[in-house]
Amino acid sequence: MPESAPDRRKGLARHASRLRRSHVLAVLVLIGALLLVALYARNAGERERRLAETSFVAEADQLADTIRQRMLQYELSLRGGVALHSAAADTPTPRQWRGYVEGLDIAAQLPGLQGLGYVASLTPESLKALQLQRRADGQGLFALSPRGVRPHYGAIVYFEPEDASTREAIGYDQYSDPVRRAAMDAARDSGEVRLSAPLTLHQGSAGVLMFAAVYRTARLPDGRANRQDALVGWVFAPFRSSEFLQRSGIPVSERLAFRIVDVTDGGTRPVLASDGYLHDADGTPLHSVTQSLYGRIWRYDFQPVGTLTSPGMDELRITLAAGVLAALLMFAVVMTLARTQSRAEMLALRLSDSYRRSEQRFRNAMQYSAIGMVLLDRAGTIVETNPAMAEIAGIGEDALVGSLFERYFADGPEQLSRTGQMQAFREGVHRSVRRLRRDDGDVREVHLASTVVPGDPRSDVVRLVQVDDVTERLRAEAQVHALNRTLESRVEARTRELTQANHELESFAYIVSHDLRAPLRSIEGFGRILSERYSHVLDAQGHDYLGRVRNAAGRMDALIDALLAMSRITRGEFKRSPLDLSRLAGEVVAELQQTDPTREVDVVIAPGLRAEGDAALVRNLLQNLLGNAWKFTASTAGARIEFTRADAGHFEVRDNGAGFNAEYAGKLFRPFQRLHREDEYSGHGVGLASVKRIVERHGGSISAEGTPGQGATIRFTLAPARCEGEDA
């Protein structure tokens, strides 16, 4: 007995309650395990982060010390230049200075340094003496820049290594620039090497200068005043900020970005920055180092590139992944145990519910189906039926149940034996058409589809029969067959009428070609006689009238020929064969060139154009299309005609001639429709009409596009050529 709905609801509620408790337990186990993993991750991650920061700070400090060491090497090179001046009795010659700089081997030993130069401390009198001395030595004019009279000058006398840019710097008064002057004065007064604030170098790039004072005596004078009196000049060395890191050879870690700013005066003036340093609000440095360097205070700001990591981070991630995986495995084990307990309870509920739903679906299918259905037992008795079957039989459902199914058929028992019938059932659905007698005596044609119902052998239901009333459909089919027979007779009659019309058309063509030509020949003959015998009698106007009569007769004769040619297109025998359109088009163009050899026309015919059709008709088609293009490009400079394939099925004849108005494209293919005056372009107006009939006889289509003064394009289709080996 099926389970009642209240009992089923109670069973589902108990199962859901137990399942919820199991889920809560599994979730608590998962949360506890994940909390332990998170606590471990927090402590271990904090430890690894501190290790990474410590390593980062050590690398940053090492980089700052490396830069300081590099600057110390620059200082030694400057002091060597000072010693060279102090050892010489007079200012070293350019050759001596060049030899000293070459001995330093700046490119290899002092990378990042732009070179070494000497700045002479001059007064207006000593400047003039220097200019005269250089001129006397044959060194040319020593020009000072910027020009002007000043109490003191600090002009660059020489700089090595020398190139085009450094030669332009010779004579530049560095003492005229406040930033340079401050560093030069600091080096003079202290007797030590001094750096300038960040500035723009002579070449236009940013950088700093390093100065060392040169005195008349090798010994450092005592006191500021004595040093000022003993000052001869300065040895200086520039280096550009943008090239310092690339050329100095200072190793910079890929995970470290930094910048150097001059904070001597309380502000922040950038000296240089490495690639990847963030200057915005998110670029707060992780570590800063301040150095007092040659009279300036530099601050190094360091940032990590990306996320700081330590060697133990990878092991920590593996450990965390293992911990999370273990927590998930524990959660899965608890959930599996909980589900295993409830699965057996749900199985019975699902089976009973599935059986109930299946039975209900079957009842609904029987009840609402538009096709009659009956369930039969082994004896062929109706066990159950539906309203559609009761309507087909014209009897109530209650009367149908318990009666023999075969008693309702007017054509007697089905001839198929019981053994053969059961064999057909086992193989699938057994279909048949039979005559069913309704309770009111009306006989209906029905379609039966019988199939075996699998199930318990002890069940009283063994067959399901679907009954579909097809009476109206069979009657409609009979009517359709009758109409088809009538239609065939009509088609035969219309064919006879069409054949007769074709014969009449041939007769009309014969009349046109023979009966109408006789009057035309008379008109032409008498007109010629008048012109020959009575020309002296006629005045100029009479000759004009007579010429018009003869021309009209000639045009009418040509129109009769065109009409006859167009009628032959549809009446001639059609012989389909493979065609080489490229070759046919070439022959047509050759004929056109022979008729007008003086014309120069650029004709392009695409190779390999093939189709199937009647050779004579297709040649006529190409003669009309290419002839039109030849005619309408007669007054065009640089005339061009193309015969190509537009796509897989379309061919194109394109020209750059007179063209036509696109609004009148529909008139092109009508007989005697002309879009140009006869005095402009000769013709009868039936060429494109013939082309259309040829294309339609081949089962194709044709269209035209054009623009006045820019040419026209005719597109048409024919049957494609068959491949070799294809059945004809």
C-alpha positions in Angstrom: 0.0 0.0 0.0 1.5 3.4 -0.9 2.7 5.6 1.9 0.3 8.4 2.9 1.3 12.0 2.3 1.5 13.0 6.0 3.7 10.0 6.9 6.0 10.7 3.9 6.3 14.4 5.0 7.2 13.3 8.6 9.8 10.9 7.2 11.3 13.6 5.1 11.4 16.0 8.0 13.2 13.5 10.3 15.7 12.8 7.5 16.3 16.5 6.9 16.9 17.1 10.6 19.5 14.4 10.9 21.2 15.5 7.7 21.4 19.1 9.0 23.0 17.9 12.2 25.6 15.9 10.2 26.3 18.9 8.0 26.8 21.2 11.0 29.3 18.7 12.5 31.2 18.5 9.3 31.3 22.3 8.9 32.5 22.7 12.5 35.3 20.2 11.8 36.3 22.1 8.7 36.2 25.5 10.4 38.4 24.3 13.3 41.0 22.8 11.0 41.0 25.9 8.8 41.5 28.1 11.9 44.5 26.1 13.0 45.9 26.4 9.5 45.3 30.2 9.5 46.9 30.7 12.9 50.0 28.8 11.7 50.0 30.7 8.4 49.8 34.1 10.3 52.7 33.3 12.6 54.9 31.7 9.9 54.0 34.5 7.4 55.0 37.2 9.8 58.3 35.5 10.5 59.0 35.2 6.7 58.0 38.8 6.1 60.4 40.0 8.8 63.1 37.9 7.2 62.3 39.3 3.8 62.4 42.9 5.1 65.7 42.3 6.8 67.2 40.9 3.6 65.7 43.9 1.7 67.3 46.4 4.1 70.6 44.7 3.9 70.6 44.8 0.1 69.5 48.5 0.2 72.4 49.4 2.6 74.8 47.5 0.5 73.7 49.4 -2.6 74.1 52.8 -0.8 77.6 51.8 0.3 78.4 50.7 -3.3 77.4 54.1 -4.7 79.5 55.8 -2.0 82.5 53.6 -3.0 81.9 54.5 -6.6 81.9 58.2 -5.7 85.1 57.7 -3.8 86.8 56.4 -7.0 85.6 59.5 -8.8 87.1 61.6 -6.0 90.5 59.9 -6.4 90.4 60.6 -10.1 89.8 64.3 -9.4 92.6 64.5 -6.8 94.9 63.0 -9.4 94.0 65.8 -11.7 94.7 68.4 -8.9 98.1 66.8 -8.3 98.9 67.0 -12.0 98.3 70.8 -11.9 100.2 71.3 -8.6 103.2 69.4 -10.0 103.4 71.4 -13.2 105.1 74.7 -13.2 102.3 76.1 -15.3 98.9 75.0 -16.4 99.3 71.5 -18.1 99.0 71.5 -21.8 96.0 69.8 -23.5 98.2 66.9 -24.5 99.4 66.4 -20.9 95.8 66.5 -19.7 94.7 64.1 -22.4 97.5 61.7 -21.5 96.4 61.8 -17.8 92.7 61.0 -18.6 93.7 58.3 -21.0 95.8 56.7 -18.3 92.8 56.6 -16.0 90.9 54.4 -18.6 87.6 55.9 -17.6 85.5 53.5 -19.7 86.9 50.5 -17.9 88.0 51.8 -14.5 85.5 54.6 -13.8 82.3 53.6 -15.6 79.5 56.2 -15.2 81.9 59.1 -15.2 81.4 61.4 -18.3 85.1 62.6 -18.2 87.4 65.0 -16.5 87.8 68.7 -17.2 89.7 71.7 -16.0 88.0 75.1 -15.1 90.4 78.1 -14.9 89.6 80.8 -12.2 90.0 84.0 -14.2 89.6 87.7 -13.8 88.9 90.0 -16.8 92.6 90.7 -17.1 93.7 87.0 -16.9 90.9 86.1 -19.3 92.3 88.5 -21.9 95.8 87.2 -21.3 94.6 83.6 -21.7 92.9 84.4 -25.0 96.1 86.1 -26.3 98.3 83.2 -25.2 96.0 80.6 -26.9 96.0 82.7 -30.1 99.8 83.0 -29.9 100.1 79.2 -29.5 97.9 78.6 -32.5 95.0 77.2 -30.6 92.5 79.6 -32.0 90.1 82.0 -30.4 89.0 81.2 -26.9 85.3 82.3 -26.8 83.6 82.8 -23.4 79.9 81.9 -22.9 77.7 83.4 -21.7 79.3 86.7 -22.7 79.5 89.6 -20.4 81.8 91.5 -18.1 82.0 89.9 -14.6 84.5 90.2 -11.8 85.3 86.5 -11.8 85.1 83.7 -14.4 85.2 80.0 -14.1 85.7 79.0 -17.8 86.2 75.4 -19.0 89.7 75.2 -20.6 89.7 71.6 -21.6 87.7 68.4 -21.1 88.6 64.8 -21.9 87.5 62.5 -23.5 86.8 65.1 -26.2 83.9 64.8 -28.6 81.5 67.1 -30.4 79.4 67.9 -27.3 82.4 68.5 -25.0 84.1 70.7 -27.6 81.0 72.9 -27.5 81.4 73.2 -23.7 85.0 74.7 -23.9 84.8 78.3 -22.8 81.6 77.9 -20.8 81.7 80.0 -17.7 80.5 77.7 -14.9 80.9 80.4 -12.4 78.1 82.3 -14.0 75.6 79.6 -12.8 74.6 79.9 -9.1 74.3 76.2 -8.5 77.8 75.5 -10.0 79.2 78.6 -8.3 78.0 77.4 -4.9 79.8 74.0 -5.3 82.9 75.7 -6.7 83.1 78.1 -3.8 82.6 75.3 -1.3 85.5 73.3 -2.9 87.7 76.4 -2.9 87.0 77.4 0.7 87.2 73.9 2.2 90.0 72.4 0.1 87.9 69.3 -0.2 86.0 67.7 -3.1 82.4 69.0 -3.3 79.3 68.0 -5.2 76.9 70.4 -6.8 73.1 70.3 -6.3 71.2 68.5 -9.1 71.2 70.7 -12.2 71.0 70.6 -16.0 74.3 69.8 -17.6 75.6 71.6 -20.7 74.2 68.8 -23.0 70.7 69.4 -21.7 70.4 66.3 -19.4 70.1 66.2 -15.6 73.0 65.3 -13.4 75.5 66.6 -10.8 79.1 67.9 -10.9 82.0 67.1 -8.7 84.6 69.9 -8.1 88.1 69.9 -6.6 90.0 73.2 -6.1 93.5 73.7 -7.6 95.9 76.1 -5.8 99.3 77.6 -6.8 101.0 75.6 -4.1 101.0 71.8 -3.6 100.3 72.4 0.1 96.8 73.4 1.1 96.8 77.1 2.1 95.7 77.9 5.6 92.6 80.1 6.0 89.8 80.9 3.7 91.3 84.2 2.5 94.7 82.5 1.6 92.8 79.8 -0.3 90.9 82.3 -2.3 94.1 84.2 -3.2 96.0 80.9 -4.1 93.1 79.5 -6.2 94.1 78.7 -9.8 91.0 76.7 -10.9 89.1 73.5 -10.4 89.2 70.0 -11.7 85.6 68.8 -12.3 83.8 65.7 -13.3 80.2 65.5 -14.5 77.9 62.5 -14.5 74.4 62.3 -15.9 71.7 60.9 -13.7 70.0 58.9 -16.5 73.2 57.1 -17.4 74.8 56.7 -14.0 73.2 53.3 -13.2 73.6 51.8 -16.7 77.3 52.9 -17.1 78.6 52.8 -13.6 78.3 49.0 -13.4 76.6 49.1 -9.9 74.6 45.9 -9.5 71.0 46.5 -8.7 68.7 43.7 -7.5 65.7 43.0 -9.7 63.4 43.1 -6.6 64.7 46.5 -5.5 63.8 50.0 -6.8 65.3 53.1 -5.4 65.7 56.8 -5.9 68.3 59.4 -4.6 67.1 62.9 -3.6 69.2 65.8 -2.5 67.8 67.1 0.9 70.7 69.5 1.7 68.5 72.6 1.8 65.5 71.0 3.4 63.8 70.3 0.0 63.8 67.2 -2.1 65.6 67.6 -5.4 65.8 64.3 -7.4 69.2 63.1 -8.3 68.3 59.8 -10.0 65.8 57.0 -9.8 65.9 53.3 -11.0 63.3 51.8 -13.3 60.1 50.8 -11.5 60.2 53.3 -8.7 56.8 54.6 -7.9 56.7 58.4 -7.3 53.0 58.7 -6.5 51.2 58.4 -3.2 51.5 54.6 -3.3 55.3 54.8 -3.6 56.1 55.2 0.1 59.6 53.9 0.6 60.1 50.8 2.7 63.6 51.9 3.8 65.6 55.1 3.6 69.3 55.9 4.1 70.7 59.4 4.5 74.4 60.0 3.6 76.5 63.2 3.9 78.4 63.1 0.6 80.9 65.8 -0.4 79.1 68.6 1.2 75.6 67.4 0.1 73.1 65.3 2.0 71.6 62.6 -0.1 68.7 60.4 0.9 68.2 57.0 -0.6 64.6 55.8 -0.7 64.1 52.0 -1.4 61.0 50.2 -2.5 60.4 46.5 -3.2 59.5 45.5 -6.7 56.4 43.4 -6.3 55.8 41.5 -3.0 58.7 40.8 -0.6 59.4 37.2 -0.4 61.9 35.0 1.3 63.3 31.6 0.4 60.9 30.0 3.0 57.8 31.5 1.4 57.5 28.7 -1.1 57.8 26.0 1.7 55.2 27.9 3.7 52.8 28.0 0.8 53.3 24.2 0.3 52.6 23.7 4.0 49.5 25.8 3.9 48.2 24.0 0.8 48.8 20.7 2.6 47.0 22.0 5.7 44.0 23.2 3.7 43.9 19.9 1.8 44.0 17.9 5.0 41.1 20.1 6.4 39.1 19.5 3.3 39.8 15.8 3.5 38.5 15.7 7.1 35.4 17.6 6.0 34.9 15.1 3.1 35.3 12.1 5.5 32.7 13.5 8.0 30.3 14.4 5.2 30.7 11.0 3.6 29.9 9.3 6.9 26.9 11.5 7.4 25.5 11.0 3.9 26.0 7.2 4.1 23.8 7.0 7.1 21.0 9.0 5.5 21.3 7.5 2.0 19.5 4.3 3.0 16.7 6.2 4.5 16.3 8.4 1.4 16.4 5.4 -0.9 13.0 4.0 0.3 11.4 7.5 0.2 12.7 8.1 -3.3 11.6 4.7 -4.6 8.1 5.2 -3.3 7.9 8.8 -4.5 9.3 7.8 -7.9 6.7 5.1 -8.2 3.9 7.5 -7.2 5.1 10.1 -9.7 5.5 7.6 -12.5 2.0 6.3 -12.0 0.7 9.8 -11.9 2.5 10.7 -15.1 1.0 7.6 -16.8 -2.5 8.5 -15.6 -2.1 12.1 -16.9 -0.8 10.8 -20.3 -3.8 8.5 -20.6 -6.3 11.1 -19.4 -5.1 14.1 -21.5 -3.8 12.4 -24.7 -5.5 13.4 -27.9 -4.9 9.8 -29.2 -7.0 6.9 -28.0 -5.3 4.5 -25.6 -6.3 1.1 -24.3 -4.6 -1.4 -22.0 -5.4 -5.1 -22.9 -4.9 -8.3 -20.9 -3.8 -11.6 -22.4 -7.4 -12.3 -23.7 -7.6 -9.0 -25.5 -10.1 -7.5 -23.0 -9.9 -3.8 -22.3 -8.5 -3.3 -18.8 -8.3 0.5 -19.0 -8.9 3.3 -21.5 -9.0 7.1 -21.8 -11.5 9.7 -22.9 -10.0 10.1 -26.4 -10.7 6.4 -27.1 -14.2 6.7 -25.8 -14.8 9.6 -28.1 -13.4 7.7 -31.1 -15.7 4.6 -30.3 -18.7 6.8 -29.5 -19.2 5.0 -26.2 -18.5 5.8 -22.5 -15.3 4.7 -20.8 -17.2 2.5 -18.3 -18.8 0.6 -21.2 -15.4 0.1 -22.9 -13.7 -1.4 -19.8 -14.3 -5.2 -19.7 -15.3 -5.6 -23.3 -13.3 -7.3 -26.1 -11.2 -4.9 -28.1 -11.7 -6.8 -31.4 -15.5 -6.5 -31.3 -15.3 -2.8 -32.3 -13.7 -3.4 -35.7 -15.8 -3.9 -38.9 -13.1 -5.7 -40.9 -13.1 -8.8 -38.7 -10.2 -10.2 -36.6 -6.8 -9.2 -37.7 -5.3 -11.8 -40.0 -1.9 -11.8 -38.2 -1.5 -15.0 -36.1 -1.0 -14.7 -32.4 2.5 -16.1 -32.7 3.4 -13.7 -35.5 1.7 -10.8 -33.6 3.7 -11.5 -30.4 6.9 -11.8 -32.5 6.1 -8.3 -34.0 5.6 -6.9 -30.5 8.9 -8.3 -29.3 10.6 -6.7 -32.3 9.0 -3.3 -31.6 5.8 -1.5 -32.3 3.2 -3.3 -34.5 1.4 -0.8 -36.8 -1.8 -1.4 -38.8 -4.7 0.5 -40.4 -8.2 -0.9 -39.6 -11.9 0.1 -39.9 -13.6 0.8 -36.5 -17.4 0.8 -36.2 -18.7 3.4 -33.8 -21.6 2.7 -31.5 -23.8 4.9 -33.8 -22.9 2.8 -36.8 -20.4 5.2 -38.4 -17.3 3.4 -39.7 -14.0 5.2 -39.1 -10.5 4.5 -40.5 -8.1 4.2 -37.5 -4.3 3.7 -37.2 -3.3 1.2 -34.5 0.1 1.1 -32.8 0.5 -1.9 -30.5 3.4 -2.7 -28.2 4.1 -5.1 -25.3 4.0 -3.6 -21.8 7.0 -5.0 -19.9 6.6 -5.7 -16.2 5.5 -8.4 -13.7 4.5 -11.6 -15.5 1.6 -11.9 -13.0 0.2 -8.5 -14.1 -3.1 -8.4 -16.0 -1.9 -5.8 -18.5 0.2 -7.1 -21.4 -0.5 -4.7 -24.3 -0.8 -1.0 -24.9 -2.7 0.0 -28.1 -2.8 3.6 -29.4 -5.7 4.4 -31.6 -5.5 7.4 -34.0 -8.6 8.3 -36.1 -7.2 9.1 -39.6 -10.5 9.1 -41.4 -10.4 12.9 -42.2 -6.7 12.7 -43.3 -7.4 9.8 -45.7 -10.3 11.6 -47.2 -8.1 14.7 -47.6 -5.4 12.6 -49.3 -8.0 11.2 -51.7 -9.1 14.7 -52.6 -5.5 15.7 -53.2 -5.0 12.7 -55.5 -8.1 13.7 -57.4 -6.9 17.3 -57.7 -3.5 16.0 -58.9 -5.2 14.0 -61.7 -7.2 17.1 -62.6 -4.0 19.2 -62.5 -2.2 16.8 -64.8 -4.9 17.2 -67.4 -4.8 21.0 -67.1 -1.0 20.9 -67.6 -1.4 18.8 -70.7 -4.0 21.2 -72.1 -1.8 24.2 -71.3 1.2 22.5 -73.0 -0.9 22.0 -76.1 -1.9 25.7 -76.0 1.8 26.7 -75.5 2.8 24.5 -78.4 0.1 26.1 -80.6 1.3 29.6 -79.5 4.8 28.8 -80.4 3.7 27.7 -83.9 1.7 30.9 -84.2 4.8 32.9 -83.1 6.8 31.1 -85.8 4.1 32.0 -88.3 4.2 35.6 -87.1 8.0 35.6 -87.5 7.6 34.3 -91.0 5.1 37.0 -91.8 7.4 39.7 -90.4 10.4 38.4 -92.3 8.6 38.1 -95.7 5.3 40.1 -95.9 6.6 43.2 -94.1 9.9 43.3 -96.0 8.1 43.6 -99.4 6.6 47.1 -98.6 10.0 48.1 -97.1 11.8 47.1 -100.3 9.3 49.1 -102.3 9.8 52.1 -100.2 13.5 51.8 -100.4 13.4 51.1 -104.2 11.2 54.1 -105.1 13.2 56.3 -102.7 16.4 55.3 -104.5 14.7 56.0 -107.9 13.6 59.4 -106.8 17.0 60.2 -105.5 18.7 59.1 -108.7 16.3 60.3 -111.4 14.6 63.4 -109.9 17.4 64.8 -107.7 17.5 67.9 -109.9 13.8 68.6 -109.3 13.9 68.3 -105.5 15.2 71.1 -103.4 17.4 70.7 -100.3 14.5 70.2 -98.0 13.1 67.5 -100.4 16.4 65.7 -100.4 16.3 65.8 -96.6 12.8 64.4 -96.5 13.7 61.7 -99.0 16.8 60.8 -97.0 14.8 60.5 -93.8 12.3 58.1 -95.5 15.1 55.8 -96.8 16.8 55.9 -93.3 13.6 55.0 -91.6 13.0 52.1 -94.0 16.6 50.9 -93.3 16.1 51.1 -89.6 12.8 49.2 -89.7 14.5 46.5 -91.8 17.3 46.3 -89.2 14.6 46.1 -86.4 12.9 43.3 -88.2 16.2 41.4 -88.3 16.8 42.0 -84.6 13.2 40.8 -83.7 13.8 37.6 -85.8 17.1 37.0 -84.1 15.6 37.5 -80.7 12.7 35.0 -81.5 15.2 32.4 -82.7 16.9 32.5 -79.3 13.9 30.9 -77.6 12.9 28.6 -80.5 16.2 27.0 -81.5 17.4 23.6 -80.3 19.4 23.9 -77.0 22.6 21.9 -76.9 24.4 22.0 -73.6 28.1 21.4 -73.5 31.2 22.6 -71.4 32.4 26.0 -72.5 35.6 27.9 -72.2 34.3 31.5 -71.7 37.8 33.0 -71.6 38.5 31.6 -75.1 35.1 32.7 -76.5 35.6 36.2 -75.0 39.1 36.5 -76.6 37.6 35.6 -80.0 34.9 38.2 -79.7 37.4 40.9 -78.7 39.6 39.9 -81.6 36.7 40.4 -84.0 35.9 43.8 -82.4 39.6 44.9 -82.8 39.5 43.9 -86.5 36.4 46.1 -87.1 38.1 49.1 -85.5 41.9 48.6 -85.6 42.7 52.2 -84.8 41.2 52.1 -81.3 43.3 51.4 -78.2 41.3 49.6 -75.5 42.8 47.8 -72.4 40.9 44.5 -72.4 41.4 42.2 -69.4 39.9 38.6 -69.7 40.4 36.5 -66.6 41.8 33.0 -67.4 40.0 29.8 -66.6 36.4 31.1 -66.9 34.3 28.0 -67.6 30.5 27.2 -67.6 28.0 24.9 -69.3 25.5 26.0 -72.0 24.7 26.3 -75.7 27.9 27.5 -77.5 26.0 29.6 -80.1 23.8 31.3 -77.5 26.7 32.0 -75.1 28.8 33.4 -78.0 25.8 35.7 -78.9 25.6 36.8 -75.3 29.3 37.7 -75.1 29.1 39.5 -78.5 26.3 41.7 -77.2 27.9 42.4 -73.8 31.5 43.0 -75.0 30.1 44.8 -78.1 28.2 47.2 -75.8 31.3 47.8 -73.7 33.3 48.4 -76.9 30.7 50.9 -78.2 30.1 52.8 -75.0 33.9 53.4 -74.3 34.4 54.9 -77.8 34.7 58.4 -76.4 36.6 57.5 -73.2 40.3 58.2 -72.8 42.1 55.2 -71.4 39.2 52.9 -72.2 39.2 49.6 -70.2 37.0 46.5 -70.5 37.2 43.6 -68.0 35.6 40.1 -68.2 36.1 38.4 -64.8 34.4 36.1 -62.3 32.8 38.0 -59.3 32.3 34.9 -57.1 31.7 31.2 -57.4 28.7 31.6 -59.8 28.7 35.2 -61.1 30.5 36.6 -64.2 31.1 40.3 -64.8 31.6 42.5 -67.8 32.8 45.9 -66.6 33.8 49.0 -68.5 34.7 52.7 -67.8 32.6 54.1 -70.5 29.4 56.3 -70.7 27.5 54.4 -68.0 23.9 55.0 -67.2 21.6 56.3 -64.5 20.9 53.6 -62.0 17.3 54.6 -61.7 16.6 53.3 -65.2 18.5 50.0 -64.8 15.2 48.1 -65.1 14.7 49.3 -68.7 18.0 47.9 -69.9 16.7 44.4 -70.6 13.4 45.4 -72.3 13.2 45.4 -76.1 13.7 48.7 -77.8 14.4 50.6 -74.5 17.4 52.9 -75.0 19.1 55.0 -72.4 21.2 57.0 -74.9 20.3 59.0 -78.0 20.8 57.2 -81.4 23.0 60.1 -82.6 25.3 59.4 -79.6 25.5 55.6 -79.8 24.0 53.5 -82.6 21.9 50.4 -82.0 18.4 48.8 -82.1 17.7 48.4 -78.4 17.2 44.6 -78.5 20.8 43.4 -77.6 20.4 43.3 -73.8 16.9 41.9 -74.2 18.4 39.0 -76.2 21.1 38.6 -73.5 18.4 38.3 -70.8 16.6 35.6 -72.8 19.8 33.7 -73.3 20.6 33.9 -69.6 17.1 32.8 -68.6 17.2 29.9 -71.0 20.3 28.7 -69.2 18.5 29.0 -65.9 20.6 32.0 -64.7 20.0 35.6 -63.8 21.3 39.0 -64.9 21.6 42.4 -63.3 23.3 45.8 -64.2 24.9 48.6 -62.2 26.2 51.9 -63.6 27.0 55.5 -63.0 26.8 58.2 -65.7 30.3 59.0 -67.0 32.0 56.2 -64.8 31.1 53.0 -66.7 28.7 50.1 -66.2 28.9 46.5 -64.8 26.8 43.6 -66.1 26.6 40.5 -63.9 25.1 37.2 -65.0 25.1 33.5 -64.1 25.3 30.3 -66.1 25.4 26.6 -65.2 28.9 25.9 -63.8 31.1 23.5 -65.8 31.2 19.9 -64.6 34.4 18.4 -63.4 36.2 15.8 -65.4 34.8 12.3 -64.9 31.4 13.7 -63.7 28.4 12.1 -65.4 27.1 14.1 -68.3 
